[in-house]
Amino acid sequence: MEPGTARIAVDLLGGDDAPAVVVDGALRAVRTDPDLHLLLVGPTEVADGLIGALDPEQRARVTVRPVRTAVGMADHPTAARAESTVRAAVTAVREGLADALVSAGSTGATVTAAALGLGRWTGVRRPALVATLPAVAGPVVLLDVGGTLEPGPATLARHAVLGAAYAAVAHAVAAPRVGLLSVGTEAGKGDRLRRSADPALAAVPLPCDARYVGLVEGYDVSVGTRADVVVTDGFTGNVLLKAIEGAYAMAGGPPASGGAPRAAALLGVAGTVVVCHGAARPDDVASGIALAAHLWRCGATDTVSALLAGLPQDPAPIDTEVAP
């Protein structure tokens, strides 16, 4: 267990089976990590049920911010602009009452609330959700897995920078190899976006001695011998991530080298934000809280942001993207 206090705001009403699974996951997290403090954002009666199940020492590490409104999984992301549990969790981070936040609610709403409430990093128009998969040769960082569904080439190039820095900072990957997901490894393969993004990724300066290795295919995400970071659009990345999760389930579980990706970090906003799967189970929520605590303790958000700021900035690249 990493040392250091971590204060995590937890959206009690986010997720398909909230609040029950969120409460269960939060209980597991606070019992496992003696330096973890939780700010429970949601109805008081729900929070009280969780607190009542803890012993006195654990209880002292839990506080409550009463909020009764949630953004539904089918709601438009702009619903996050109104008062809700996810917006209140973001506000707690902005106000310094929490170090990070975790939500299993609507991804679009969480990304919108975080971008509006915390602000974006300089040079990042579109934040990215990054998941880490237990590949055969070691961890593989996959992004985007749902933050930006229809990016342009410039955004994919920026996400390559984010992914390389994240792999080095959060997972201690030395000189990360960065690949672009496509349908073949030969130059010119893929759709219009991939064909445009390939030279953009080849030209962008990468931090942490990272290097671009070109196009990679789907099996490279699970094998991990060609790339440590795989860049793709949020639509394809989300579908791929869930397909891999399904394959793990059919095979009886993830490989022995590590667990299935149960949560994703949001990169590009000025705060530590972790998004869990909408269908998260208690273990998934606990894993998301542990990831948020790890990222805070190792200073991942600030370090990745500083690495990005130290690189040459592209002069206002133009992308064809769908506005949030």
N, C-alpha and C positions, 0 to 999 in steps of 0.2 A: 504494500500500500504506500502510495506517495505521501510524504508529509505535507502538512499545511492545511489550514482551514479553507474550506470551499463552501460558499453560500449559494445554493441553487434554488431558483424560483421554479416551481413545478405547476404547470397548468393542469388542474385537477379535472377539468371538463373536456380536455382534448382527447379525441380518439373514438373509435367505433364503439368500444365497450367501457367508456368512461362513465362514472368515476371509479368503478370497482377495481379495474385492472391497474389504474394509475395509483390508487391508494395502496393496493397490494405491492406494486413495484416500489413505491416510495418507502413503505415499511421495510422491505428487504434492503434497500439502499442504506437507510439510516442505521439499521442494525449491523450492517457489514462494515461501514466506514465510521470510525469514532470521531473523525475530524470533519464530518459532513454536517452542515446546517441546512435545513430546508425552509423555504418560504412557500407555504401552500397557498395557491391562488385559486379560490373557488368558494362555494357555499360553506358557511361556518359549520353547518351540521355534518357535512362530509369531512371537513378537516378535523372536527372534534372526534369523529369515529376513528380516524387514523391515530390521532394523538392518544386517545384512550387505550389503544393497544400497545403503547410503548411504556417502558419502565421510566422512573423519574429522571434518570440521567439523559436518556434519549429524548424525553419530552422537552427538556430544557434546550434542546437544539432545534426545535421546530416552532415556527411562528406562522401566523395566518394573515392573509390579506383577503377580506371577504369580497367576493364578486359572484354574482348569480347568473350572468349572461355568458354564453359561449357562442363561438362561430361554428355553425354546422358544417359537416364535411361536404355538403352539397352547395353551401353558400358561395357566392362570388368572393374572391379574395379581398375586394374593397370593403367587405363587411368588417374587416379588422380595423377600419378607421373608427368604428363606433366602440363604445365601452364594452369590453369583453375580457375573459380570463387571459387570453394570450396578449392582448394589448396591455393589461395591467402587469403581467409578468415582464414585458418589455420595459414598461415604465419603472418597475422596481430596479432593473439593471441600470437604466439611465440615471436614476436617482441615487445609485450607490447602495441600495438596500440589498442587492443580490449581486453576485459575481457573474452568474450565467443563468440561462433559462433553458428549460426542457418542455417540449410540447409534443403530444402525439396527435394533435388536431390537424385541421386543414393545412397542407403544406403551403398553398398559395397565401392563405391568411397569415401564417407565421412569417413567411418571407416578406410580405407586405408590411406587417406590423413592425418587424425588425428594421427594415429599410427606412421606414418613415420615422420610427421612434429613436433609432440609434444612429442613423445616417450611414451612408456608404463610404468606403475607402476611396481616396483619390485614385482615379484611373479605372475604377470598377463601375460600369453602368449596370451590370446584371450580376447579382450575387449567385454563387453556385453551392449546391449541396454536394458534399463529398462523403463517400462511404469507403470503408476499408475492407477488402475481402481477403480471406485466408487462402491465397493461392499456394500451389505446390512448392514453388521456389521462394516463398516469402510473401509478405503482405503486398497487395496491389491496391493503390488508391484509384478509385473510379469517380469521375465527375464529368458532367453534372448528372445527378440522379433525380432531378425533379424541380430544381430552382428556376431554370430558364428553359422553357420547352422549345422555343424556336429562335435560337441564337443565330447571329451572323458569324462570318469568319473571324472578325476582330475580337468578338467575345470568346470564341473558342481559344484564340491565341492568348487572351488574358487569363482564361481558366487554366491553360497549361502552366502559366506562371504560378497561379494559386496552388495548383496541385503539386508542383515540384517543391514549393516552399513548405506546404503542409506535410508532404511525405518526409522531408528532412527534419522538420521541427517536431511533429507529433509522433513520428514513428522511427526517427533516427536512421532514415535511409540515406546512405552516403552516395553522392553523385547520382541522383535519381534519373532513370531513363524514362522519357516521356513519349508515348505513342498516341496516335489518333485512330480511333476505332472506325473501321471501314469493312468492306466486303472482300478485300484482298490486300495484299501487301505491296503489289506493284504500283508504281507511280501512275496517277491518272485513274485509279480505281475509285468507285463510289459515286454518290450523287453529286449534284452541283455544290452543295455546302462543303462536302468533304474535299472535292477537287479544288475549291477556293481556299479552304482552311489549311490544306497541306503546306503550301508555300508560306502562309502566314505564320504557322507554327515553326517552320524551319528558320524564319527570319527573326522571331522574337527573342530577345535576350532572356535567359532563364537563370534563376538564382541557384545557390548551393551547388555549383558545379554540375548542374543538371544538363542533359543533352537530349535533343529531339532525335528519336530513332526512326521516325516515319510512320507509315500506316501499320496498324496491327489488326488482328481479327478477334472474333468473339472468344475463341478458346484461349487466347493469350491472357484474358482476364482471369481465367481459372488456373492457368499453368504458371504464369508469372516469369517465364524465362527471358522474354523479350523486352518487357517494360515493367517499371515499378509504378507508373502513373499512366492511366488510360483516360483520354479526353473524348467526350462525346456530347451531344445535345441532351437536354434534360428529359425529353420524351423517350429517346432510345435508351438512355442510361437507366431510367426508372423501370422500363419493361425488362431490360437485361437483369437488373438487380432482383426483381421479383421472380424471374425465370430461374435464376441461380438459387434463390431461396426455396423454390419448389423442387428443384433438383436435389437439394440437401435433404428435404423432407422425404422424397422418394428413396433416397439412398440410406436413410436411417440416421441422418445427422451430418453436420459439416465435417471437414477433414480434421485430423488430429492436430494439425498445425495452428488451429485457431477457430474461434466461434464464428457463426454467421454474422453478417453486418446487421446489427439490431437498431442502429441509429446513424444519422448523418449529421455532420457539422456544417453549418452555414458559413461560408467564407465570403468576405466582401462587405460585411457590415461591422460597425464599430462596437462590437460586443461579442461575447461568447454565447452562441445559440446552437442548440442541438434539437433536431427533429426526429422523432420516432415514427415508425410505421403506423398508419392509422389503425391497422389491425393488430397493434402491439399487444402482447401478453405481459403479465407481471415481470417476467425475467427481462423482457425487452425494455420496459420502462426503467428497471433498475440498471440495466446496461447503459441506457441513455444518460441517466444521472451520473453514473460512474465516468462516462466519456466526458461529460461537461466538467466534472471535477478535475479530471486529468488535464483537459485543455487549459483550464484556468491555472492549475498548479504549475504547469510547464510554460505558462505565458505564451501559448501558441498564437492566440489572436494578435497580440501586440507584436510578436516576433515576425509573423507572416506579413503583417501590415508594414512593418519597418523594412523587410526585405523587398517588398513590392515598391515602396517609396524610393528605395535606393537604386532602382533600375531606370533606364531611360524610358520616358513616357512617350507613347505614340501621339502624334498631333491630331487629337479629336477624330479617331477613326469612325467612319460611317458604316453602320450595320443596318441590315433590314431585319427588324425584329418586331415581335408583337408586344405592344406596351402592356404593363401590368394593369 
